[in-house]
C-alpha cells in the first residue's frame, strides 16, 4: 500500500542528479531557438518550432510579457485481431519561452507560422511628440 502513495521529488537529491546525468530520455524537448532582429520600426522574432503544427502553438500576452508555448501529443496504437494491444505508444512534449515586450505596440503584434518557423512582427511604440499650441493673450 505504501508503494502506491505519491511523493515529491527534491531537486537536491544526489540520486536524481545521477539518474538525470546518465539517462538518455529522448522524450524531453529542448527549449526552442529564437532570433530577434531590430528593424527600423519593429522587431522581428523568429522561433524555430520544427515538428509542431500551427494548432500546437499558443501565444499569450499578459502584463507586458509575451509567452510562446508549443505542445505536441502523439498516440500510436496497434492491435491484433482479438483487439488486444500488440504495441501502444504515447509521446508528449511541450516547450515554452517568455519575452518582455515593453516598448512594443501590443495591439499591432502579428504572427505567421510556416515551415516550422514562427515569425512575430513586434511594432515599436512610436514616441509621443508633444504638441505645441499657441495661447491667446486676452
GUKOL-398247 format. One record per residue: residue in one letter; x, y, z of N, C-alpha, C, O, CB in turn. Coordinates in steps of 0.2 Angstrom, whole numbers, plus 5000, padded with zeros to 4 digits. Atoms other than C-alpha are relative to their C-alpha. Glycine has a CB too. Example, Ala and Ser with C-alpha at 12.3 -4.5 7.8 and 13.67 -1.06 7.14 Angstrom:
GUKOL-398247
+------+------+------+------+------+------+------+------+------+------+------+------+------+------+------+------+
| rest |  n.u |  n.v |  n.w | ca.u | ca.v | ca.w |  c.u |  c.v |  c.w |  o.u |  o.v |  o.w | cb.u | cb.v | cb.w |
+------+------+------+------+------+------+------+------+------+------+------+------+------+------+------+------+
|    a | 5004 | 4994 | 5000 | 5062 | 4978 | 5039 | 5004 | 5006 | 5000 | 5009 | 5005 | 5003 | 4995 | 5000 | 5006 |
|    s | 4996 | 4994 | 4999 | 5068 | 4995 | 5036 | 4996 | 5005 | 5003 | 4999 | 5011 | 5004 | 5002 | 5002 | 4993 |
+------+------+------+------+------+------+------+------+------+------+------+------+------+------+------+------+
//
This chain:
GUKOL-398247
+------+------+------+------+------+------+------+------+------+------+------+------+------+------+------+------+
| rest |  n.u |  n.v |  n.w | ca.u | ca.v | ca.w |  c.u |  c.v |  c.w |  o.u |  o.v |  o.w | cb.u | cb.v | cb.w |
+------+------+------+------+------+------+------+------+------+------+------+------+------+------+------+------+
|    x | 5004 | 4994 | 5000 | 5000 | 5000 | 5000 | 5004 | 5006 | 5000 | 5003 | 5011 | 4996 | 4995 | 5000 | 5006 |
|    x | 4996 | 4994 | 5000 | 5014 | 5012 | 5004 | 5003 | 5002 | 4994 | 5005 | 5008 | 4992 | 5005 | 5000 | 5006 |
|    x | 4997 | 4999 | 5007 | 5022 | 5010 | 4987 | 4996 | 5003 | 4995 | 4999 | 5006 | 4990 | 5002 | 4993 | 4998 |
|    x | 5004 | 4997 | 5004 | 5007 | 5017 | 4979 | 4999 | 5007 | 5001 | 4996 | 5011 | 4997 | 4993 | 4997 | 4999 |
|    x | 5001 | 4993 | 4998 | 5007 | 5034 | 4988 | 5005 | 5004 | 4996 | 5011 | 5003 | 4995 | 5001 | 5001 | 5008 |
|    x | 4995 | 4995 | 5004 | 5014 | 5049 | 4978 | 5005 | 5003 | 5005 | 5003 | 5004 | 5011 | 4996 | 5005 | 4996 |
|    x | 4995 | 4996 | 4996 | 5029 | 5058 | 4984 | 5003 | 5005 | 4996 | 5003 | 5005 | 4990 | 5006 | 4995 | 5002 |
|    x | 4997 | 4994 | 5003 | 5038 | 5074 | 4980 | 5007 | 4999 | 4998 | 5011 | 4997 | 5003 | 4999 | 5006 | 5004 |
|    x | 4992 | 5001 | 5001 | 5055 | 5073 | 4971 | 5003 | 5007 | 5002 | 5000 | 5012 | 5001 | 5001 | 4999 | 4992 |
|    x | 4996 | 4994 | 4998 | 5068 | 5085 | 4978 | 5005 | 5001 | 4995 | 5008 | 4996 | 4993 | 5002 | 4999 | 5007 |
|    x | 4995 | 4998 | 5005 | 5080 | 5094 | 4966 | 5007 | 4999 | 5003 | 5012 | 4998 | 4999 | 4999 | 5007 | 4998 |
|    x | 4994 | 5001 | 4997 | 5094 | 5092 | 4979 | 5002 | 4993 | 5001 | 5007 | 4991 | 5005 | 5001 | 5004 | 5006 |
|    x | 4999 | 5007 | 4999 | 5093 | 5073 | 4979 | 5006 | 4998 | 4995 | 5005 | 4998 | 4989 | 4994 | 4996 | 4999 |
|    x | 4994 | 5002 | 5004 | 5110 | 5066 | 4973 | 4998 | 4994 | 4995 | 5001 | 4994 | 4990 | 5006 | 4998 | 5005 |
|    x | 5002 | 5006 | 5004 | 5102 | 5050 | 4966 | 4996 | 5003 | 4994 | 4997 | 5000 | 4988 | 4996 | 4995 | 5004 |
|    x | 5004 | 4997 | 5006 | 5090 | 5061 | 4955 | 5005 | 5003 | 4995 | 5005 | 5002 | 4989 | 4995 | 5005 | 5002 |
|    x | 4995 | 4996 | 5005 | 5105 | 5071 | 4948 | 5004 | 4994 | 4997 | 5005 | 4995 | 4991 | 5005 | 5004 | 5005 |
|    x | 4997 | 5006 | 5003 | 5114 | 5054 | 4945 | 4996 | 4997 | 4994 | 4998 | 4996 | 4989 | 5002 | 4995 | 5005 |
|    x | 5004 | 5003 | 5005 | 5099 | 5047 | 4936 | 4999 | 5005 | 4994 | 4999 | 5003 | 4988 | 4993 | 4999 | 5003 |
|    x | 5001 | 4995 | 5006 | 5097 | 5063 | 4925 | 5006 | 5001 | 4996 | 5006 | 5001 | 4990 | 4998 | 5007 | 5003 |
|    x | 4994 | 5000 | 5003 | 5115 | 5063 | 4921 | 5001 | 4994 | 4995 | 5003 | 4995 | 4989 | 5006 | 5001 | 5005 |
|    x | 4999 | 5005 | 5004 | 5115 | 5046 | 4914 | 4994 | 4997 | 4996 | 4995 | 4993 | 4992 | 5002 | 4994 | 5004 |
|    x | 5006 | 5002 | 5004 | 5098 | 5045 | 4907 | 5000 | 5002 | 4993 | 5003 | 5008 | 4992 | 4993 | 5002 | 5003 |
|    x | 5001 | 4998 | 5007 | 5095 | 5046 | 4888 | 4993 | 5000 | 4998 | 4990 | 4996 | 4994 | 5004 | 4995 | 4995 |
|    x | 5008 | 4999 | 5001 | 5077 | 5052 | 4888 | 4999 | 5004 | 4994 | 5000 | 5011 | 4994 | 4997 | 5003 | 5006 |
|    x | 5001 | 4996 | 5006 | 5073 | 5057 | 4870 | 4993 | 5004 | 5000 | 4992 | 5007 | 4996 | 5001 | 4996 | 4994 |
|    x | 5007 | 4997 | 5000 | 5055 | 5062 | 4875 | 5001 | 5007 | 5002 | 4996 | 5011 | 5001 | 4996 | 4996 | 5005 |
|    x | 4999 | 4993 | 4998 | 5062 | 5078 | 4883 | 5002 | 5005 | 4994 | 5006 | 5003 | 4991 | 5005 | 5001 | 5006 |
|    x | 4998 | 4995 | 5005 | 5062 | 5093 | 4871 | 5004 | 5005 | 5002 | 5002 | 5008 | 5008 | 4993 | 5002 | 4996 |
|    x | 4996 | 4994 | 4998 | 5075 | 5106 | 4872 | 4996 | 5007 | 4999 | 4991 | 5007 | 4995 | 5007 | 5000 | 4996 |
|    x | 5003 | 4994 | 5001 | 5070 | 5124 | 4873 | 5001 | 5002 | 4992 | 5006 | 5001 | 4990 | 5003 | 5006 | 5005 |
|    x | 4999 | 4999 | 5007 | 5067 | 5131 | 4855 | 5004 | 5007 | 5000 | 5005 | 5011 | 5004 | 4993 | 5001 | 4997 |
|    x | 4995 | 4994 | 5002 | 5079 | 5144 | 4847 | 4996 | 5005 | 4997 | 4991 | 5005 | 4994 | 5006 | 4997 | 4996 |
|    x | 5003 | 4994 | 5003 | 5074 | 5161 | 4843 | 5006 | 5005 | 4998 | 5011 | 5005 | 5000 | 4996 | 5004 | 5005 |
|    x | 4996 | 4995 | 5003 | 5082 | 5175 | 4833 | 4996 | 5007 | 5000 | 4990 | 5006 | 4999 | 5003 | 4999 | 4993 |
|    x | 5004 | 4994 | 5000 | 5077 | 5193 | 4836 | 5004 | 5006 | 4996 | 5010 | 5007 | 4998 | 4999 | 5003 | 5008 |
|    x | 4997 | 4995 | 5004 | 5081 | 5207 | 4823 | 4997 | 5006 | 5002 | 4991 | 5007 | 5003 | 5000 | 4998 | 4993 |
|    x | 5003 | 4994 | 4999 | 5079 | 5225 | 4826 | 5000 | 5004 | 4994 | 5005 | 5006 | 4991 | 5005 | 5004 | 5005 |
|    x | 5002 | 4996 | 5006 | 5071 | 5233 | 4811 | 4999 | 5007 | 5002 | 4999 | 5009 | 5008 | 4994 | 4997 | 4996 |
|    x | 5001 | 4993 | 4999 | 5068 | 5252 | 4809 | 4994 | 5001 | 5005 | 4995 | 5004 | 5010 | 4999 | 5004 | 4994 |
|    x | 5006 | 4998 | 4996 | 5050 | 5252 | 4816 | 4997 | 4994 | 5004 | 4992 | 4995 | 5007 | 4995 | 5003 | 4995 |
|    x | 5003 | 5006 | 4996 | 5048 | 5235 | 4823 | 5006 | 4995 | 5001 | 5012 | 4995 | 4999 | 4995 | 4996 | 4996 |
|    x | 4995 | 5006 | 4999 | 5057 | 5219 | 4830 | 4997 | 4994 | 4996 | 4991 | 4994 | 4996 | 5001 | 4999 | 5007 |
|    x | 5002 | 5006 | 5004 | 5056 | 5203 | 4820 | 5003 | 4994 | 5005 | 5009 | 4993 | 5005 | 5002 | 4999 | 4993 |
|    x | 4998 | 5006 | 4996 | 5056 | 5187 | 4832 | 4999 | 4994 | 4996 | 4993 | 4993 | 4993 | 4996 | 5000 | 5006 |
|    x | 5001 | 5006 | 5004 | 5059 | 5171 | 4823 | 5001 | 4994 | 5005 | 5007 | 4993 | 5007 | 5004 | 4999 | 4994 |
|    x | 4999 | 5006 | 4996 | 5056 | 5155 | 4833 | 5000 | 4993 | 4996 | 4995 | 4992 | 4993 | 4995 | 5000 | 5006 |
|    x | 5000 | 5006 | 5003 | 5061 | 5138 | 4827 | 4996 | 4995 | 5004 | 4998 | 4993 | 5010 | 5007 | 4997 | 4999 |
|    x | 5005 | 5005 | 4997 | 5047 | 5125 | 4831 | 4999 | 4994 | 4995 | 4993 | 4993 | 4993 | 4994 | 5003 | 5002 |
|    x | 5001 | 5006 | 5004 | 5050 | 5110 | 4820 | 4996 | 4994 | 5003 | 4997 | 4993 | 5009 | 5007 | 4997 | 4997 |
|    x | 5004 | 5005 | 4997 | 5038 | 5096 | 4822 | 4994 | 5002 | 5003 | 4989 | 4998 | 5004 | 5004 | 4996 | 5005 |
|    x | 5007 | 4997 | 4998 | 5024 | 5107 | 4828 | 4996 | 5002 | 4995 | 4999 | 5005 | 4990 | 5001 | 5005 | 5006 |
|    x | 5004 | 4997 | 5005 | 5009 | 5112 | 4819 | 4997 | 5007 | 5003 | 4998 | 5008 | 5008 | 4994 | 4995 | 4998 |
|    x | 5003 | 4994 | 4997 | 5000 | 5129 | 4820 | 4996 | 4999 | 5005 | 4995 | 5004 | 5010 | 4997 | 5004 | 4994 |
|    x | 5005 | 5001 | 4994 | 4987 | 5122 | 4831 | 5003 | 4998 | 5006 | 5000 | 4998 | 5012 | 4995 | 4994 | 4998 |
|    x | 4997 | 5002 | 4994 | 5000 | 5116 | 4843 | 5003 | 5006 | 5004 | 5005 | 5005 | 5010 | 5006 | 4995 | 4999 |
|    x | 4997 | 4994 | 4998 | 5006 | 5134 | 4846 | 4995 | 5005 | 5003 | 4990 | 5006 | 5000 | 5004 | 5003 | 4995 |
|    x | 5004 | 4994 | 4997 | 4999 | 5147 | 4858 | 5004 | 5006 | 5002 | 5010 | 5005 | 5004 | 4996 | 4997 | 5006 |
|    x | 4996 | 4994 | 4999 | 5004 | 5165 | 4860 | 4995 | 5004 | 5005 | 4990 | 5005 | 5004 | 5001 | 5004 | 4994 |
|    x | 5003 | 4997 | 4995 | 4999 | 5173 | 4876 | 5003 | 5007 | 5002 | 5009 | 5007 | 5003 | 4999 | 4996 | 5007 |
|    x | 4997 | 4993 | 4998 | 5001 | 5192 | 4881 | 4997 | 5002 | 5006 | 4991 | 5003 | 5007 | 4999 | 5005 | 4994 |
|    x | 5003 | 4998 | 4994 | 4999 | 5197 | 4899 | 5005 | 5004 | 5004 | 5011 | 5002 | 5005 | 4998 | 4994 | 5004 |
|    x | 4996 | 4996 | 4996 | 5006 | 5212 | 4908 | 5007 | 5001 | 4997 | 5012 | 5002 | 5001 | 5000 | 4998 | 5007 |
|    x | 4994 | 4998 | 5004 | 5019 | 5216 | 4895 | 5005 | 4994 | 4999 | 5011 | 4995 | 4998 | 5004 | 5005 | 5004 |
|    x | 4996 | 5006 | 5001 | 5025 | 5198 | 4895 | 4997 | 4995 | 4994 | 4991 | 4994 | 4995 | 5001 | 4995 | 5006 |
|    x | 5003 | 5004 | 5006 | 5023 | 5188 | 4878 | 5003 | 4993 | 5002 | 5009 | 4992 | 5002 | 5003 | 5002 | 4993 |
|    x | 4998 | 5007 | 4999 | 5024 | 5169 | 4881 | 4998 | 4996 | 4994 | 4992 | 4996 | 4991 | 4996 | 4997 | 5006 |
|    x | 5001 | 5004 | 5006 | 5026 | 5157 | 4866 | 5000 | 4993 | 5003 | 5005 | 4991 | 5007 | 5005 | 5001 | 4995 |
|    x | 5000 | 5007 | 4997 | 5021 | 5139 | 4871 | 4998 | 4995 | 4994 | 4993 | 4997 | 4990 | 4995 | 4999 | 5006 |
|    x | 5002 | 5005 | 5005 | 5020 | 5124 | 4860 | 5000 | 4993 | 5003 | 5004 | 4991 | 5007 | 5006 | 4999 | 4994 |
|    x | 5001 | 5006 | 4997 | 5013 | 5107 | 4865 | 4998 | 4995 | 4994 | 4994 | 4997 | 4990 | 4994 | 5000 | 5005 |
|    x | 5001 | 5005 | 5005 | 5013 | 5091 | 4855 | 4998 | 4993 | 5003 | 5002 | 4991 | 5008 | 5006 | 4999 | 4995 |
|    x | 5002 | 5006 | 4997 | 5004 | 5075 | 4859 | 4999 | 4995 | 4994 | 4995 | 4997 | 4989 | 4993 | 5001 | 5004 |
|    x | 5001 | 5005 | 5005 | 5005 | 5059 | 4849 | 4999 | 4993 | 5003 | 5002 | 4991 | 5008 | 5007 | 5000 | 4995 |
|    x | 5002 | 5007 | 4998 | 4997 | 5042 | 4851 | 5000 | 4995 | 4995 | 4997 | 4997 | 4989 | 4994 | 5000 | 5004 |
|    x | 5000 | 5005 | 5005 | 5000 | 5026 | 4841 | 4998 | 4994 | 5004 | 5000 | 4992 | 5009 | 5008 | 4999 | 4997 |
|    x | 5003 | 5006 | 4997 | 4990 | 5011 | 4844 | 5000 | 4994 | 4995 | 4997 | 4995 | 4989 | 4993 | 5001 | 5003 |
|    x | 5001 | 5005 | 5005 | 4991 | 4994 | 4835 | 4997 | 4994 | 5004 | 5000 | 4992 | 5010 | 5007 | 4998 | 4997 |
|    x | 5003 | 5006 | 4996 | 4980 | 4979 | 4840 | 5000 | 4994 | 4995 | 5000 | 4995 | 4989 | 4993 | 5002 | 5002 |
|    x | 5001 | 5006 | 5004 | 4979 | 4961 | 4834 | 4993 | 4999 | 4999 | 4988 | 5003 | 5001 | 5003 | 4994 | 5004 |
|    x | 5007 | 5001 | 5002 | 4963 | 4953 | 4828 | 4995 | 4999 | 5006 | 4989 | 5000 | 5005 | 5000 | 4994 | 4995 |
|    x | 5004 | 5000 | 4994 | 4957 | 4950 | 4846 | 4999 | 5006 | 5003 | 4995 | 5007 | 5008 | 5004 | 4995 | 5005 |
|    x | 5001 | 4993 | 4997 | 4958 | 4968 | 4850 | 5005 | 5002 | 5005 | 5004 | 5007 | 5009 | 4993 | 5001 | 5002 |
|    x | 4995 | 4999 | 4995 | 4972 | 4966 | 4862 | 5006 | 5004 | 4997 | 5008 | 5004 | 4991 | 5002 | 4994 | 5004 |
|    x | 4994 | 4996 | 5003 | 4987 | 4978 | 4861 | 5006 | 4995 | 4998 | 5008 | 4991 | 5002 | 5002 | 5005 | 5006 |
|    x | 4994 | 5003 | 5002 | 5002 | 4972 | 4852 | 5006 | 5006 | 5002 | 5011 | 5004 | 5004 | 5001 | 4998 | 4992 |
|    x | 4996 | 4994 | 4998 | 5010 | 4990 | 4854 | 4996 | 5006 | 5001 | 4991 | 5007 | 4997 | 5005 | 5001 | 4994 |
|    x | 5004 | 4994 | 4999 | 5004 | 5006 | 4861 | 5005 | 5005 | 5003 | 5008 | 5004 | 5008 | 4994 | 4999 | 5005 |
|    x | 4995 | 4995 | 4998 | 5015 | 5021 | 4862 | 4997 | 5007 | 5001 | 4992 | 5009 | 4997 | 5006 | 5000 | 4995 |
|    x | 5002 | 4993 | 4999 | 5012 | 5039 | 4868 | 5006 | 5004 | 5001 | 5011 | 5003 | 5004 | 4995 | 5001 | 5006 |
|    x | 4995 | 4995 | 4999 | 5023 | 5054 | 4867 | 4997 | 5007 | 5001 | 4992 | 5009 | 4998 | 5005 | 5000 | 4994 |
|    x | 5003 | 4994 | 4999 | 5020 | 5071 | 4874 | 5006 | 5005 | 5001 | 5011 | 5003 | 5005 | 4995 | 5000 | 5006 |
|    x | 4995 | 4996 | 4999 | 5031 | 5086 | 4873 | 4998 | 5008 | 5000 | 4993 | 5009 | 4997 | 5006 | 5000 | 4995 |
|    x | 5002 | 4993 | 5000 | 5030 | 5105 | 4877 | 5006 | 5004 | 5001 | 5011 | 5002 | 5005 | 4994 | 5001 | 5005 |
|    x | 4995 | 4995 | 4999 | 5041 | 5120 | 4876 | 4997 | 5007 | 5001 | 4992 | 5008 | 4998 | 5005 | 5000 | 4994 |
|    x | 5003 | 4994 | 4999 | 5039 | 5137 | 4882 | 5005 | 5005 | 5001 | 5010 | 5004 | 5004 | 4995 | 5000 | 5006 |
|    x | 4995 | 4994 | 4999 | 5048 | 5154 | 4882 | 4996 | 5006 | 5001 | 4991 | 5007 | 4998 | 5005 | 5001 | 4995 |
|    x | 5003 | 4994 | 4999 | 5043 | 5171 | 4888 | 5005 | 5006 | 4999 | 5011 | 5005 | 5000 | 4998 | 5001 | 5008 |
|    x | 4996 | 4994 | 5002 | 5049 | 5188 | 4882 | 4996 | 5007 | 5003 | 4990 | 5007 | 5003 | 5000 | 5001 | 4993 |
|    x | 5003 | 4993 | 4998 | 5047 | 5206 | 4889 | 4999 | 5004 | 4994 | 5004 | 5005 | 4990 | 5005 | 5003 | 5005 |
|    x | 5002 | 4996 | 5006 | 5038 | 5216 | 4876 | 4998 | 5007 | 5002 | 4994 | 5011 | 4999 | 4994 | 4997 | 4997 |
|    x | 5002 | 4993 | 4998 | 5038 | 5233 | 4885 | 5003 | 5004 | 4994 | 5009 | 5003 | 4992 | 5004 | 5002 | 5007 |
|    x | 4998 | 4996 | 5006 | 5040 | 5247 | 4872 | 4998 | 4997 | 4993 | 5000 | 5000 | 4988 | 5008 | 5000 | 5000 |
|    x | 5003 | 5003 | 5006 | 5030 | 5236 | 4859 | 4993 | 5002 | 5000 | 4989 | 5002 | 5005 | 5001 | 4993 | 5000 |
|    x | 5007 | 4999 | 5001 | 5013 | 5241 | 4852 | 4996 | 4994 | 5000 | 4996 | 4990 | 4995 | 4999 | 5004 | 4994 |
|    x | 5003 | 5007 | 4999 | 5004 | 5226 | 4859 | 4994 | 4999 | 4996 | 4993 | 4993 | 4994 | 4998 | 4999 | 5007 |
|    x | 5006 | 5001 | 5004 | 4988 | 5229 | 4849 | 5002 | 4998 | 4993 | 4998 | 4996 | 4989 | 4996 | 5006 | 5000 |
|    x | 4998 | 5001 | 5007 | 4998 | 5228 | 4832 | 5005 | 4994 | 4999 | 5007 | 4993 | 4994 | 5003 | 5006 | 4998 |
|    x | 4996 | 5006 | 5001 | 5008 | 5212 | 4835 | 4997 | 4995 | 4995 | 4991 | 4994 | 4996 | 5001 | 4996 | 5007 |
|    x | 5003 | 5005 | 5004 | 5006 | 5200 | 4821 | 5004 | 4994 | 5000 | 5010 | 4994 | 5001 | 4999 | 5003 | 4993 |
|    x | 4996 | 5007 | 5000 | 5011 | 5181 | 4819 | 4999 | 4997 | 4994 | 4993 | 4997 | 4991 | 4998 | 4996 | 5006 |
|    x | 5001 | 5005 | 5005 | 5014 | 5169 | 4805 | 5004 | 4994 | 5001 | 5010 | 4995 | 5004 | 5003 | 5004 | 4993 |
|    x | 4997 | 5006 | 4999 | 5019 | 5151 | 4805 | 5001 | 4996 | 4994 | 4996 | 4995 | 4990 | 4997 | 4996 | 5005 |
|    x | 4999 | 5004 | 5006 | 5027 | 5142 | 4790 | 5006 | 4996 | 5000 | 5012 | 4999 | 5003 | 5000 | 5006 | 4994 |
|    x | 4994 | 5004 | 5000 | 5039 | 5128 | 4788 | 5004 | 4999 | 5006 | 5010 | 4999 | 5007 | 5005 | 5002 | 4995 |
|    x | 4997 | 5001 | 4993 | 5042 | 5126 | 4807 | 5003 | 5006 | 5003 | 5006 | 5005 | 5008 | 5005 | 4994 | 4999 |
|    x | 4998 | 4994 | 4998 | 5046 | 5144 | 4809 | 4995 | 5005 | 5002 | 4991 | 5006 | 4997 | 5006 | 5003 | 4995 |
|    x | 5005 | 4995 | 4998 | 5035 | 5156 | 4819 | 5004 | 5007 | 5000 | 5009 | 5008 | 5003 | 4998 | 4998 | 5008 |
|    x | 4997 | 4993 | 5001 | 5038 | 5174 | 4814 | 4995 | 5005 | 5003 | 4989 | 5005 | 5002 | 5001 | 5002 | 4993 |
|    x | 5004 | 4995 | 4997 | 5032 | 5188 | 4825 | 5002 | 5007 | 4998 | 5008 | 5008 | 4999 | 5000 | 4999 | 5008 |
|    x | 4999 | 4993 | 5001 | 5031 | 5206 | 4820 | 4998 | 5004 | 5006 | 4992 | 5004 | 5007 | 4997 | 5003 | 4993 |
|    x | 5001 | 4996 | 4994 | 5033 | 5217 | 4835 | 5001 | 5007 | 4999 | 5007 | 5009 | 5000 | 5004 | 4997 | 5006 |
|    x | 4999 | 4993 | 5001 | 5030 | 5235 | 4831 | 5002 | 5004 | 5006 | 4999 | 5003 | 5012 | 4993 | 5003 | 4997 |
|    x | 4998 | 4995 | 4994 | 5039 | 5248 | 4842 | 4995 | 5005 | 5001 | 4991 | 5007 | 4997 | 5007 | 5003 | 4998 |
|    x | 5004 | 4994 | 4999 | 5029 | 5261 | 4851 | 5003 | 5006 | 4998 | 5009 | 5007 | 4999 | 4998 | 5000 | 5008 |
|    x | 4998 | 4994 | 5003 | 5030 | 5277 | 4842 | 5001 | 5005 | 5006 | 4996 | 5006 | 5010 | 4996 | 5003 | 4994 |
|    x | 4999 | 4995 | 4994 | 5037 | 5291 | 4854 | 4994 | 5005 | 4999 | 4993 | 5007 | 4993 | 5007 | 5003 | 5000 |
|    x | 5005 | 4995 | 5000 | 5024 | 5304 | 4858 | 5003 | 5007 | 4999 | 5007 | 5008 | 5004 | 4995 | 5000 | 5006 |
|    x | 4997 | 4993 | 5001 | 5029 | 5321 | 4851 | 4995 | 5005 | 5003 | 4989 | 5005 | 5001 | 5001 | 5001 | 4992 |
|    x | 5005 | 4996 | 4997 | 5022 | 5334 | 4862 | 4998 | 5006 | 4995 | 5001 | 5008 | 4991 | 5004 | 5004 | 5006 |
|    x | 5003 | 4996 | 5005 | 5010 | 5345 | 4853 | 5001 | 5007 | 5003 | 5000 | 5009 | 5009 | 4992 | 4999 | 5000 |
|    x | 4999 | 4993 | 4998 | 5014 | 5364 | 4853 | 4993 | 5004 | 4998 | 4991 | 5003 | 4993 | 5006 | 5003 | 4997 |
|    x | 5006 | 4996 | 5001 | 4999 | 5376 | 4854 | 5001 | 5007 | 5002 | 5005 | 5008 | 5007 | 4994 | 4997 | 5003 |
|    x | 4999 | 4992 | 4998 | 4998 | 5395 | 4855 | 4994 | 5002 | 5004 | 4989 | 5000 | 5003 | 5000 | 5004 | 4993 |
|    x | 5005 | 4997 | 4995 | 4989 | 5403 | 4869 | 4999 | 5007 | 4998 | 5004 | 5011 | 4998 | 5002 | 4998 | 5007 |
|    x | 5002 | 4993 | 5002 | 4980 | 5419 | 4865 | 5000 | 5004 | 5007 | 4998 | 5001 | 5012 | 4993 | 5000 | 4997 |
|    x | 5000 | 4996 | 4994 | 4983 | 5433 | 4877 | 4994 | 5005 | 5000 | 4992 | 5007 | 4994 | 5006 | 5004 | 5000 |
|    x | 5006 | 4996 | 5000 | 4967 | 5442 | 4882 | 5001 | 5007 | 5004 | 4996 | 5011 | 5004 | 4995 | 4996 | 5004 |
+------+------+------+------+------+------+------+------+------+------+------+------+------+------+------+------+
//
